[in-house]
């Protein structure tokens, strides 16, 4: 296992992203990223993009990114989803507006991605985390090589995750 990031990550509008070269340019269209999915936390419907939702609206969330050779064990987070992601070129974790980014150093190919959130409702209730305030919600993003498969909701416990799952389920399927 390789850890790419284990630190605070600044979010705006409860969002951050993963971009891979070779995919469709990301235009910030949440609906396109979640179209046809069951889960509303990790949008993978737009090639080359993962659109990640957090409970906290603005401020720092705890964030860890791991790359594995095989499927890692489930860490038991409160809200867990999985999606497939194809890497064709350089991939980066990017904050809203591109203020910060981290190279994921993923080899080209197909990956399964697990996105897990803990205390999402606490983050959502707080809304904004000023500097120096204790962490409310935190997230784990894991990648491992795997063939493409439909997105899945592994576990859901928070009201804000259920809200976003419901939003995604109501979107029309992607065109074409």
Secondary structure by P-SEA (a helix, b strand, c coil): cccccccbbbbcccccccccccccccccccccccccccccccccccccbbbbbbcccccccbbbbbbbccccccccccbbbbbbbbbccccccccccccbbbbccccbbbbbbbbbbcaaaaaaaaccccccccccccbbbbbbbbccccccccccccaaaaaaaaaaaacccccc
